[in-house]
Amino acid sequence: MPVRPPPSSPAHLWTLPGGLTAVFERRHTPGFAFDLRVPVGSAHDPAGAEGMGGVLEEWLFKGAAGMDARALQDAFDDLGVRRGGGVGPEATRIGVSGLRADLRAALSLTADVLSRPELPEDEFEILTDLARQDIEGLEDSPADRLATRARQVAFPRPAASPYAGYAHPASGTPGGLDALTPQDVRAHLTRYGQAGSVLGLVADLDPGDALALIGDTLGGLRPGVDEPVPAPFQAHAQAHEPHPDGEQTHLSLTAPGVGPCDAHWLAWQVALTALSGGSASRLFHAVREERGLAYAVSASPILLGRHGYLSAYAASTPERAPETLQVLREELARLPEGLSPAEFERARTGLATSVIFGAESLRGRAHALTRDVALFGRPRSVQTLRESIQALTLDHVNDFLSTYDPTRDATTVTLGPSDPTLNPDPTHA
């Protein structure tokens, strides 16, 4: 039997007078979930103050509305809610889920965190020290080091930009953390408000009651600032990060892809699923199963500045890294040849199934609603999205792929004992 999407009502989209966009979907369930996306991420850290947004996000939960850190945590815990989120490159998210009866209190606490945080001075140094420890931990992870270096190479900060951009983790940099002051971080909070923010809410409420509740609890947030940070892509760039003691060589390729509002967005998603969507995917078969070059290999989409990019990754022994990189490039270069009927059907089915299963979770659906509005400007129902995927044809996908060669402008970044681009495997030339 075909997998059916979970039953829900059509989504409602509103804009509050202060600018906050709210998207609500009614689902008959005893629980609720909301996802608040504020368009201020690590890319908005001022140049030279990398880590400001990450420290501020932690500082916000150290007390609010007259409550200290312990009392605020107790207030959330007393509701029995699950809280998540964090700082991403382009936005800060706060997600909360729990029982329907506690929705108003959870929204009110979230509003207090953003509007009336205590920001205690004695916590500031502790939080910057924790951020430094996180950076040290990232240094011990070759994959994370590679990811940071790949962003630095592929998306360098324009010299004239006041923002740090995408070339650092949310924890910041040692120099950036040293430059932070409590006064500067408090000033950064003025950016967090209604402008550009999106709230996704899933609950069993009458739509009118949902809108009134959102207005009552979040309508008083400050105006805020919505200013996207450009992500200029550096084509053909290449870099190697030495890691003399590493037992593996890690490989990263970044290439232009398709943006969310492009007509070929879903065709690109199907192609990426065929490329790296499980044990039947091209990369898994060519790199791991057929040649045993790497235990893990993947390709995934990344979205920055409303543009889509393909990010491919593999890790191999230093001796076999040149061949691994060559095979990785060859598989990406094969995409213009198109998918086979079997590949297409597996990828399309896998994509549709992931959409439906992801919507079963209230938290997942609330996040999807927020993401849809932020990226596409509108909510997409699970049924409509499923039908759009099913409407794709092999000809449509292959027509798109015929002009899509990700290797044409790809950047290549490696990390390991030696640079695999300088030692091509003569047996695989």
Phi, psi and chi 1 to 4 in degrees:
 res  aa     phi    psi   chi1   chi2   chi3   chi4
   1 MET       -  143.3  -66.9  179.3   60.4      -
   2 PRO   -68.3  148.5   24.9  -34.2      -      -
   3 VAL   -74.3  128.9  179.5      -      -      -
   4 ARG   -99.7  143.0  -61.5  -68.4 -176.8 -172.9
   5 PRO   -70.6  152.7   24.4  -32.4      -      -
   6 PRO   -63.7  143.8   20.9  -30.4      -      -
   7 PRO   -68.5  138.1   24.8  -33.2      -      -
   8 SER  -160.8  164.7   59.3      -      -      -
   9 SER   -88.5  161.9  -58.9      -      -      -
  10 PRO   -58.1  146.4  -22.3   32.4      -      -
  11 ALA   -75.2  146.1      -      -      -      -
  12 HIS  -109.9  138.0  -61.6  -94.8      -      -
  13 LEU  -122.7  124.0 -173.5   65.3      -      -
  14 TRP  -131.8  157.9  -53.6  -65.4      -      -
  15 THR  -123.5  121.3  -59.8      -      -      -
  16 LEU   -70.6  158.1  -59.8 -170.2      -      -
  17 PRO   -54.0  -32.0  -27.7   35.7      -      -
  18 GLY   -80.2   -8.3      -      -      -      -
  19 GLY   113.4  -14.2      -      -      -      -
  20 LEU   -64.6  131.3  172.9   72.1      -      -
  21 THR   -94.2  129.3  -61.3      -      -      -
  22 ALA  -119.6  133.9      -      -      -      -
  23 VAL  -125.1  126.0   53.8      -      -      -
  24 PHE  -126.3  136.8  167.0   70.0      -      -
  25 GLU  -129.9  124.9 -173.0  173.4  -83.4      -
  26 ARG   -84.2  131.1 -174.8  171.0 -167.6  172.7
  27 ARG  -137.5  131.1 -171.7  175.0  -65.2 -175.4
  28 HIS   -76.9   97.1  -61.6  -67.1      -      -
  29 THR  -156.1  152.0  170.6      -      -      -
  30 PRO   -75.6   -9.3   26.1  -34.9      -      -
  31 GLY  -104.1  179.4      -      -      -      -
  32 PHE  -143.9  162.8   76.5   85.5      -      -
  33 ALA  -152.2  138.0      -      -      -      -
  34 PHE  -134.7  153.8   67.1   77.2      -      -
  35 ASP  -135.4  115.0 -174.0   83.8      -      -
  36 LEU  -104.6  122.0  177.8   61.6      -      -
  37 ARG  -112.4  114.8 -178.6 -172.4 -171.9  -85.6
  38 VAL  -103.5  126.3 -178.6      -      -      -
  39 PRO   -78.6   53.8   32.8  -37.3      -      -
  40 VAL  -133.5  109.9 -175.6      -      -      -
  41 GLY  -120.9 -169.1      -      -      -      -
  42 SER   -64.3  -26.3   59.0      -      -      -
  43 ALA   -64.3  -22.4      -      -      -      -
  44 HIS   -84.5   -2.7  -65.7   86.8      -      -
  45 ASP   -57.0  136.7  -67.9  -13.8      -      -
  46 PRO   -61.7  144.0  -21.6   32.9      -      -
  47 ALA   -57.3  128.6      -      -      -      -
  48 GLY    91.2   -6.5      -      -      -      -
  49 ALA  -126.8   41.6      -      -      -      -
  50 GLU   -61.4  129.0  -66.4   82.3    2.3      -
  51 GLY   110.1   -5.2      -      -      -      -
  52 MET   -59.6  -48.0 -177.6  175.7  -75.1      -
  53 GLY   -65.5  -38.1      -      -      -      -
  54 GLY   -65.7  -42.1      -      -      -      -
  55 VAL   -66.4  -41.9  169.1      -      -      -
  56 LEU   -62.7  -42.6  176.9   55.7      -      -
  57 GLU   -59.6  -40.6 -168.5  -92.9  -17.0      -
  58 GLU   -68.6  -39.5  -66.2  -80.7   -5.7      -
  59 TRP   -65.5  -33.1 -152.2    8.5      -      -
  60 LEU   -57.8  -32.5  -70.8  173.4      -      -
  61 PHE   -93.6   14.7  -72.4   92.0      -      -
  62 LYS   -95.4   24.8  -64.4  -57.8  179.5 -178.3
  63 GLY   131.3  144.8      -      -      -      -
  64 ALA  -160.8  150.8      -      -      -      -
  65 ALA    51.7   43.5      -      -      -      -
  66 GLY    84.3   -4.6      -      -      -      -
  67 MET   -94.8  140.2  -64.5  176.9  -77.2      -
  68 ASP   -80.4 -178.1   62.3   14.2      -      -
  69 ALA   -58.7  -44.2      -      -      -      -
  70 ARG   -65.6  -43.2  179.0   60.1 -176.8  -89.4
  71 ALA   -65.7  -37.9      -      -      -      -
  72 LEU   -65.4  -44.4  178.9   61.5      -      -
  73 GLN   -62.5  -40.5 -176.3   59.8   55.2      -
  74 ASP   -62.7  -37.2  -73.7  -12.9      -      -
  75 ALA   -63.4  -41.7      -      -      -      -
  76 PHE   -67.4  -43.6  -83.4  107.7      -      -
  77 ASP   -64.8  -36.6  -71.3  -14.0      -      -
  78 ASP   -62.7  -26.1  -71.7  -14.4      -      -
  79 LEU   -79.5  -15.6  -64.3  176.7      -      -
  80 GLY    70.7   25.8      -      -      -      -
  81 VAL   -90.3  160.1  -61.6      -      -      -
  82 ARG  -102.1  132.4  -63.9  176.7   62.9 -171.7
  83 ARG  -122.9  139.6 -179.8  165.6   58.6   85.2
  84 GLY  -150.4 -169.4      -      -      -      -
  85 GLY   124.4 -149.7      -      -      -      -
  86 GLY   138.1 -172.8      -      -      -      -
  87 VAL  -102.9  125.1  179.8      -      -      -
  88 GLY  -108.3 -177.4      -      -      -      -
  89 PRO   -60.2  -38.8  -23.9   34.3      -      -
  90 GLU  -112.3  -10.2  -63.9 -175.3  -63.4      -
  91 ALA  -157.3  160.7      -      -      -      -
  92 THR  -111.8  132.8  -63.5      -      -      -
  93 ARG  -117.6  143.3  -71.2 -179.2   47.6 -112.0
  94 ILE  -127.7  117.1  -59.5  174.5      -      -
  95 GLY  -117.4  135.2      -      -      -      -
  96 VAL  -138.2  139.2 -179.8      -      -      -
  97 SER  -139.8  150.1   60.5      -      -      -
  98 GLY  -178.4 -153.9      -      -      -      -
  99 LEU   -89.8  145.9  -66.4  177.2      -      -
 100 ARG   -50.2  -39.1  160.6   68.6 -174.7   83.9
 101 ALA   -63.4  -20.2      -      -      -      -
 102 ASP  -102.1    8.4  -61.2  -44.3      -      -
 103 LEU   -62.8  -48.5  172.9   57.2      -      -
 104 ARG   -59.3  -45.7  175.8  177.8  -73.1  -86.7
 105 ALA   -63.7  -38.2      -      -      -      -
 106 ALA   -67.5  -41.3      -      -      -      -
 107 LEU   -65.0  -40.0  -77.3  168.1      -      -
 108 SER   -65.2  -41.5  -63.7      -      -      -
 109 LEU   -63.6  -40.8  -81.1  174.2      -      -
 110 THR   -63.1  -40.9  -59.5      -      -      -
 111 ALA   -63.3  -39.1      -      -      -      -
 112 ASP   -63.4  -39.9  -74.5  -21.7      -      -
 113 VAL   -60.1  -40.9  165.7      -      -      -
 114 LEU   -82.5  -34.5  -71.0  171.5      -      -
 115 SER   -97.8  -31.9  -64.9      -      -      -
 116 ARG  -132.0   50.0  -61.3 -166.7  -68.7  161.8
 117 PRO   -72.0  148.7   30.3  -36.1      -      -
 118 GLU   -78.0  -37.7  -64.7  -66.0  -50.0      -
 119 LEU    47.9   60.7  -57.3 -179.4      -      -
 120 PRO   -66.0  133.8   23.1  -32.3      -      -
 121 GLU   -60.0  -37.2 -167.0   92.1    8.6      -
 122 ASP   -70.6  -10.5   58.6   -8.5      -      -
 123 GLU   -91.2  -16.4  -68.0  -80.1   -1.4      -
 124 PHE   -62.1  -50.2 -175.4   77.4      -      -
 125 GLU   -64.3  -35.4 -173.1  173.3  -13.2      -
 126 ILE   -62.1  -44.1  -64.9  172.6      -      -
 127 LEU   -68.2  -38.4  -66.5  175.2      -      -
 128 THR   -67.9  -35.3   54.4      -      -      -
 129 ASP   -64.9  -40.3  -76.4  -16.9      -      -
 130 LEU   -64.1  -37.8  -71.0  172.7      -      -
 131 ALA   -64.0  -39.5      -      -      -      -
 132 ARG   -62.6  -40.3  -69.6 -174.2 -176.1   93.4
 133 GLN   -63.5  -37.9  -67.8  177.5   36.4      -
 134 ASP   -64.6  -40.2 -167.4   55.4      -      -
 135 ILE   -62.4  -42.4  -66.6  171.3      -      -
 136 GLU   -61.9  -38.0  -68.1  172.5    0.4      -
 137 GLY   -64.6  -38.4      -      -      -      -
 138 LEU   -64.6  -34.2  -65.9  176.3      -      -
 139 GLU   -64.4  -27.1  -75.2  -63.7  -49.2      -
 140 ASP   -83.2   -3.1  -67.4  -26.7      -      -
 141 SER  -112.2  104.8  168.8      -      -      -
 142 PRO   -56.3  -38.1  -25.3   34.8      -      -
 143 ALA   -64.2  -40.0      -      -      -      -
 144 ASP   -70.2  -39.5  -71.6  -32.1      -      -
 145 ARG   -60.4  -41.8  -78.1  179.5   57.2 -172.5
 146 LEU   -64.4  -42.3  176.5   68.4      -      -
 147 ALA   -61.1  -41.8      -      -      -      -
 148 THR   -64.9  -45.0  -62.0      -      -      -
 149 ARG   -64.7  -37.5 -174.3   70.9  178.9  116.0
 150 ALA   -63.2  -39.9      -      -      -      -
 151 ARG   -66.3  -39.4  -72.9 -164.0  -58.6  -88.3
 152 GLN   -60.6  -39.3  -68.5  171.9  -13.0      -
 153 VAL   -77.7  -44.7  172.7      -      -      -
 154 ALA   -77.8  -31.9      -      -      -      -
 155 PHE  -130.4   65.7  -52.9  103.9      -      -
 156 PRO   -66.9  149.4   25.8  -34.6      -      -
 157 ARG   -73.3  126.9 -177.7 -178.5   74.1   87.2
 158 PRO   -59.2  137.1  -22.5   33.0      -      -
 159 ALA   -58.5  -31.8      -      -      -      -
 160 ALA   -86.8   -4.8      -      -      -      -
 161 SER   -76.1  137.6  174.9      -      -      -
 162 PRO   -77.9   -9.4   29.8  -35.2      -      -
 163 TYR   -97.6  151.0  -61.5  116.7      -      -
 164 ALA   -69.7  -27.8      -      -      -      -
 165 GLY    81.5 -153.4      -      -      -      -
 166 TYR  -101.4    8.1  -60.1   95.4      -      -
 167 ALA   -95.6   25.0      -      -      -      -
 168 HIS  -148.7  154.6   66.7  -77.8      -      -
 169 PRO   -73.2  165.8   24.5  -32.2      -      -
 170 ALA   -60.4  -28.3      -      -      -      -
 171 SER   -67.4  -20.0  -58.7      -      -      -
 172 GLY   101.1 -155.8      -      -      -      -
 173 THR  -130.0  157.1   63.3      -      -      -
 174 PRO   -56.0  -43.5  -28.6   36.6      -      -
 175 GLY   -66.1  -40.0      -      -      -      -
 176 GLY   -63.6  -41.8      -      -      -      -
 177 LEU   -66.9  -36.9  -66.8  171.8      -      -
 178 ASP   -63.4  -29.2  -70.7  -16.8      -      -
 179 ALA   -83.7  -12.4      -      -      -      -
 180 LEU   -69.6  142.5  -64.3 -176.0      -      -
 181 THR  -126.6  151.5   67.3      -      -      -
 182 PRO   -55.9  -37.1  -26.2   35.0      -      -
 183 GLN   -64.7  -42.9  -65.8   74.9   22.0      -
 184 ASP   -65.9  -39.5  -70.5  -19.5      -      -
 185 VAL   -69.2  -38.9  177.8      -      -      -
 186 ARG   -61.5  -40.1  -73.1 -168.3  178.9   99.2
 187 ALA   -64.5  -32.7      -      -      -      -
 188 HIS   -63.3  -26.1 -164.3   59.2      -      -
 189 LEU   -62.6  -25.0  178.7   59.4      -      -
 190 THR   -62.9  -17.8   60.3      -      -      -
 191 ARG   -74.9  -21.5  -54.9 -175.0   69.7   90.8
 192 TYR   -86.3  108.6  -68.9   62.1      -      -
 193 GLY  -165.8 -149.5      -      -      -      -
 194 GLN   -81.1  -30.5  -65.2 -162.4   51.0      -
 195 ALA   -59.7  120.2      -      -      -      -
 196 GLY    75.6   -4.4      -      -      -      -
 197 SER   -80.0  148.7  -67.5      -      -      -
 198 VAL  -131.5  131.8 -179.4      -      -      -
 199 LEU  -111.9  122.7  175.0   78.1      -      -
 200 GLY  -102.9  126.7      -      -      -      -
 201 LEU  -130.8  131.4  171.2   63.0      -      -
 202 VAL  -124.4  122.0 -179.4      -      -      -
 203 ALA  -167.3  167.5      -      -      -      -
 204 ASP   -92.8   84.9 -171.3    5.2      -      -
 205 LEU  -137.9  152.1  -72.6  173.4      -      -
 206 ASP   -67.2  137.3  177.5   81.1      -      -
 207 PRO   -53.4  -39.6  -27.5   35.1      -      -
 208 GLY   -63.1  -39.8      -      -      -      -
 209 ASP   -67.3  -36.8  -67.7  -21.1      -      -
 210 ALA   -64.2  -44.7      -      -      -      -
 211 LEU   -63.5  -42.6  176.0   57.2      -      -
 212 ALA   -62.9  -40.6      -      -      -      -
 213 LEU   -64.9  -43.6  176.6   59.3      -      -
 214 ILE   -63.1  -42.5  -65.1  168.1      -      -
 215 GLY   -64.7  -40.3      -      -      -      -
 216 ASP   -64.1  -38.4  -71.6  -13.9      -      -
 217 THR   -94.5  -37.5   54.0      -      -      -
 218 LEU  -112.3   -5.8  -60.9  178.6      -      -
 219 GLY   -67.6  -14.8      -      -      -      -
 220 GLY   -95.4    5.3      -      -      -      -
 221 LEU   -61.5  149.7  -67.3  179.3      -      -
 222 ARG   -59.9  165.0   68.8  179.8   66.0   81.5
 223 PRO   -60.2  -46.8  -25.2   34.0      -      -
 224 GLY    78.1 -178.6      -      -      -      -
 225 VAL  -133.5  132.5  177.5      -      -      -
 226 ASP  -118.8  100.7  179.8   19.5      -      -
 227 GLU  -139.0   94.3 -169.8  171.0  -77.8      -
 228 PRO   -59.3  146.3  -22.0   33.3      -      -
 229 VAL   -96.8  123.6  178.1      -      -      -
 230 PRO   -61.0  150.8  -19.9   31.7      -      -
 231 ALA  -126.9   71.2      -      -      -      -
 232 PRO   -64.9  132.1   24.0  -32.8      -      -
 233 PHE   -93.7  133.7  177.2   71.6      -      -
 234 GLN   -97.2   98.6 -175.1   67.7   37.3      -
 235 ALA   -71.4  148.4      -      -      -      -
 236 HIS    67.1    7.0  -49.1  -62.0      -      -
 237 ALA   -70.3  153.5      -      -      -      -
 238 GLN  -147.3  137.8 -171.5  167.3  -61.6      -
 239 ALA  -154.0  152.3      -      -      -      -
 240 HIS  -127.1  130.7  174.9   70.6      -      -
 241 GLU  -101.7  111.3 -178.4   82.4    2.9      -
 242 PRO   -65.2  137.6  -20.0   32.9      -      -
 243 HIS  -142.8   76.8 -171.6 -145.3      -      -
 244 PRO   -56.5  -33.0  -22.7   33.3      -      -
 245 ASP   -91.8    2.5  -61.1  -32.2      -      -
 246 GLY   -72.5  143.2      -      -      -      -
 247 GLU   -88.6  -13.5  -64.0 -179.5   -3.4      -
 248 GLN  -129.0  160.6  -72.5 -174.2  -48.5      -
 249 THR  -110.7  126.1  -65.8      -      -      -
 250 HIS  -102.3  137.8  -60.7 -100.7      -      -
 251 LEU  -123.7  135.7  -45.1  167.1      -      -
 252 SER  -136.4  131.4  173.2      -      -      -
 253 LEU  -122.0  132.6  -85.4   72.9      -      -
 254 THR  -123.6  132.8  -53.3      -      -      -
 255 ALA  -143.2  152.9      -      -      -      -
 256 PRO   -59.8  146.5  -22.9   33.7      -      -
 257 GLY  -130.8 -133.9      -      -      -      -
 258 VAL  -124.7  135.6  172.0      -      -      -
 259 GLY   -79.1  160.0      -      -      -      -
 260 PRO   -58.6  -31.5  -22.7   32.8      -      -
 261 CYS   -92.4    3.7  -64.4      -      -      -
 262 ASP   -76.2  144.7 -168.9  -72.2      -      -
 263 ALA   -63.0  -20.6      -      -      -      -
 264 HIS   -98.8   15.2  -61.7  -61.0      -      -
 265 TRP   -56.3  -51.0  168.6 -102.5      -      -
 266 LEU   -69.1  -35.3  -72.8  179.4      -      -
 267 ALA   -62.4  -39.4      -      -      -      -
 268 TRP   -64.5  -40.4 -173.8   52.2      -      -
 269 GLN   -62.6  -41.0  -61.7  -64.0  -58.0      -
 270 VAL   -63.6  -42.6  167.9      -      -      -
 271 ALA   -62.7  -41.3      -      -      -      -
 272 LEU   -66.9  -34.4  -69.6 -174.6      -      -
 273 THR   -65.5  -40.5  -55.9      -      -      -
 274 ALA   -66.9  -33.0      -      -      -      -
 275 LEU   -73.2  -40.6 -176.0   66.8      -      -
 276 SER  -150.9   64.5  176.5      -      -      -
 277 GLY  -127.5   32.9      -      -      -      -
 278 GLY   131.1 -170.7      -      -      -      -
 279 SER   -69.8  -15.0   58.3      -      -      -
 280 ALA   -95.8    1.6      -      -      -      -
 281 SER   -74.6  161.7   66.7      -      -      -
 282 ARG   -63.3  -47.6  -70.8 -173.4  175.4 -173.2
 283 LEU   -65.0  -43.8  -71.9 -178.9      -      -
 284 PHE   -59.0  -43.7 -170.8   91.3      -      -
 285 HIS   -70.5  -47.7  178.1   75.1      -      -
 286 ALA   -72.7  -39.1      -      -      -      -
 287 VAL   -88.4  -43.3  175.1      -      -      -
 288 ARG   -96.2  -57.1  174.0  173.2  164.7  163.8
 289 GLU   -71.8  -44.3  -65.4  -63.2  -70.5      -
 290 GLU   -78.8  -36.5 -171.2  174.2  -78.1      -
 291 ARG  -119.5  -12.4  -63.6  174.9  177.5   86.2
 292 GLY    62.1   36.9      -      -      -      -
 293 LEU   -83.8  -29.6  -65.5  171.1      -      -
 294 ALA  -153.0  144.9      -      -      -      -
 295 TYR   -74.5  -40.0 -178.7   78.8      -      -
 296 ALA  -122.6  133.4      -      -      -      -
 297 VAL  -148.2  140.8   59.3      -      -      -
 298 SER  -156.3  162.7   62.8      -      -      -
 299 ALA  -143.0  136.0      -      -      -      -
 300 SER  -148.2  158.5   57.3      -      -      -
 301 PRO   -84.2  145.2   29.6  -32.2      -      -
 302 ILE  -126.5  145.7   54.9  175.3      -      -
 303 LEU  -121.4  122.4  -61.1  174.0      -      -
 304 LEU  -140.7  132.6  -65.7  175.3      -      -
 305 GLY    57.2   35.6      -      -      -      -
 306 ARG    64.8   16.8  -68.5 -169.9  173.0  -87.5
 307 HIS  -115.6  148.7  -63.5  -76.7      -      -
 308 GLY  -103.4  144.1      -      -      -      -
 309 TYR  -136.4  150.2  -58.9   91.0      -      -
 310 LEU   -95.5  131.3 -177.8  153.5      -      -
 311 SER  -122.2  117.9  175.2      -      -      -
 312 ALA  -112.0  144.2      -      -      -      -
 313 TYR  -142.6  144.3  166.7   82.4      -      -
 314 ALA  -156.1  157.2      -      -      -      -
 315 ALA  -134.5  134.3      -      -      -      -
 316 SER  -143.0  174.0 -174.3      -      -      -
 317 THR   -68.6  152.2   62.7      -      -      -
 318 PRO   -56.0  -35.1  -27.6   35.9      -      -
 319 GLU   -67.5  -34.9  -64.6   77.4   15.9      -
 320 ARG  -101.6    2.0  -54.5 -159.9   71.3 -177.3
 321 ALA   -61.2  -42.2      -      -      -      -
 322 PRO   -58.5  -41.8  -26.2   36.4      -      -
 323 GLU   -67.8  -39.9 -177.5 -176.5   -0.7      -
 324 THR   -60.4  -44.1  -54.8      -      -      -
 325 LEU   -63.7  -40.1 -178.9   59.1      -      -
 326 GLN   -64.5  -44.6 -179.0   70.2   12.5      -
 327 VAL   -66.3  -38.8  173.4      -      -      -
 328 LEU   -59.2  -46.0 -164.0   61.0      -      -
 329 ARG   -64.4  -40.3  -73.4  172.0  170.8  163.1
 330 GLU   -63.0  -40.4  -72.7  176.3   -6.6      -
 331 GLU   -68.4  -37.4  -71.7  -55.9  -46.3      -
 332 LEU   -66.7  -39.6  -66.1  177.1      -      -
 333 ALA   -68.5  -19.1      -      -      -      -
 334 ARG   -78.4  -12.9  -92.9 -156.3  -37.9  125.0
 335 LEU   -57.6  -39.2  -77.8  175.5      -      -
 336 PRO   -60.9  -17.3  -26.2   35.9      -      -
 337 GLU   -72.7  -15.2  -60.3  172.7   11.4      -
 338 GLY    92.7  172.2      -      -      -      -
 339 LEU   -97.2  153.7  -54.1 -178.2      -      -
 340 SER   -79.9  161.8   69.9      -      -      -
 341 PRO   -56.0  -39.8  -28.2   36.7      -      -
 342 ALA   -66.8  -43.1      -      -      -      -
 343 GLU   -60.9  -43.5  -75.2  179.7  -46.9      -
 344 PHE   -61.3  -47.9  168.3   72.9      -      -
 345 GLU   -63.5  -43.0  -71.3  -62.4  -22.0      -
 346 ARG   -62.4  -44.4  -79.4 -164.8  -60.3  -94.6
 347 ALA   -67.9  -42.3      -      -      -      -
 348 ARG   -64.9  -42.9 -174.9  175.3   62.9  167.5
 349 THR   -64.6  -42.3  -59.7      -      -      -
 350 GLY   -63.3  -40.2      -      -      -      -
 351 LEU   -66.0  -44.3 -174.9   61.1      -      -
 352 ALA   -63.6  -40.9      -      -      -      -
 353 THR   -65.0  -40.9  -59.3      -      -      -
 354 SER   -64.4  -35.5   68.2      -      -      -
 355 VAL   -64.8  -44.9  166.2      -      -      -
 356 ILE   -69.5  -46.6  -66.3  168.5      -      -
 357 PHE   -64.1  -36.2  -76.1  168.1      -      -
 358 GLY   -64.1  -29.5      -      -      -      -
 359 ALA   -80.4  -12.5      -      -      -      -
 360 GLU   -66.7  -33.3  -72.0 -171.6  -22.4      -
 361 SER   -80.0  133.3  158.7      -      -      -
 362 LEU   -61.5  -42.6  -66.7 -176.9      -      -
 363 ARG   -63.7  -42.7  -61.5  173.4   72.9 -165.8
 364 GLY   -63.5  -39.0      -      -      -      -
 365 ARG   -70.8  -40.4 -176.3   56.2 -175.9  156.0
 366 ALA   -61.5  -41.7      -      -      -      -
 367 HIS   -65.4  -39.6  176.6   57.3      -      -
 368 ALA   -64.0  -39.1      -      -      -      -
 369 LEU   -63.2  -45.4  -71.1  171.0      -      -
 370 THR   -62.0  -45.6  -57.9      -      -      -
 371 ARG   -63.0  -42.8 -179.9  176.2  178.5  -90.6
 372 ASP   -58.9  -46.5  -84.1    0.5      -      -
 373 VAL   -67.5  -40.1  172.4      -      -      -
 374 ALA   -66.1  -38.0      -      -      -      -
 375 LEU   -95.0  -41.1  -66.1 -179.9      -      -
 376 PHE  -104.8  -12.4  -59.5   96.9      -      -
 377 GLY    81.3    5.4      -      -      -      -
 378 ARG  -160.7  153.7   68.7 -172.0 -169.6  -76.5
 379 PRO   -78.6  146.6   28.1  -33.3      -      -
 380 ARG  -115.2  123.9  -58.3  176.9  -60.5  171.4
 381 SER   -69.5  151.8   73.6      -      -      -
 382 VAL   -61.3  -41.0  178.6      -      -      -
 383 GLN   -63.6  -44.1 -177.0   64.3   36.7      -
 384 THR   -65.4  -41.8  -61.6      -      -      -
 385 LEU   -65.2  -40.9 -175.9   53.1      -      -
 386 ARG   -62.4  -42.6  177.1  174.3  177.1  -92.7
 387 GLU   -66.4  -35.9  -70.2  172.0   -6.0      -
 388 SER   -65.4  -38.3  -63.4      -      -      -
 389 ILE   -67.8  -42.7  -65.7  171.2      -      -
 390 GLN   -66.4  -27.2  -70.2  -59.5  -40.8      -
 391 ALA   -76.1  -14.3      -      -      -      -
 392 LEU   -63.6  145.0  -73.1  171.3      -      -
 393 THR  -119.8  160.8   65.4      -      -      -
 394 LEU   -59.8  -40.4  177.2   60.4      -      -
 395 ASP   -62.4  -40.7  -73.3  -17.5      -      -
 396 HIS   -61.3  -48.6  176.9 -161.8      -      -
 397 VAL   -64.4  -43.6  173.2      -      -      -
 398 ASN   -71.6  -30.6  -76.1  -14.1      -      -
 399 ASP   -62.6  -41.9  -76.6  -12.7      -      -
 400 PHE   -64.5  -46.5  156.0   67.9      -      -
 401 LEU   -65.4  -25.2  -73.9  175.6      -      -
 402 SER   -60.7  -22.0   67.1      -      -      -
 403 THR  -114.6   11.0   61.0      -      -      -
 404 TYR  -114.4  104.3  178.6   60.7      -      -
 405 ASP  -120.5   98.3  179.9    2.5      -      -
 406 PRO   -65.2  -17.9   21.2  -30.7      -      -
 407 THR   -77.3  -13.8   62.8      -      -      -
 408 ARG   -62.3  -39.1 -174.1  168.1   48.2 -135.3
 409 ASP  -122.8   15.5  -64.4  -44.7      -      -
 410 ALA   -65.7  145.2      -      -      -      -
 411 THR   -96.2  149.6   68.6      -      -      -
 412 THR  -128.2  124.4  -56.6      -      -      -
 413 VAL  -130.8  132.6 -179.0      -      -      -
 414 THR  -128.7  158.0   60.3      -      -      -
 415 LEU  -142.5  127.1 -179.1  147.9      -      -
 416 GLY   166.0 -172.9      -      -      -      -
 417 PRO   -64.1  -31.7  -20.3   32.4      -      -
 418 SER  -142.8  160.0   58.9      -      -      -
 419 ASP   -84.1  111.5 -174.2  -11.1      -      -
 420 PRO   -67.8  -19.5   24.2  -33.3      -      -
 421 THR   -74.6  -14.9   64.1      -      -      -
 422 LEU   -95.6   -5.9  -59.2  179.1      -      -
 423 ASN  -130.6   65.6  -60.6  -75.0      -      -
 424 PRO   -60.7  143.9   22.8  -32.3      -      -
 425 ASP   -76.2  113.1 -177.9   -5.4      -      -
 426 PRO   -63.0  -22.1   23.7  -33.2      -      -
 427 THR   -79.6   -9.1   66.1      -      -      -
 428 HIS  -126.2   29.1 -154.4   81.8      -      -
 429 ALA   -74.4      -      -      -      -      -
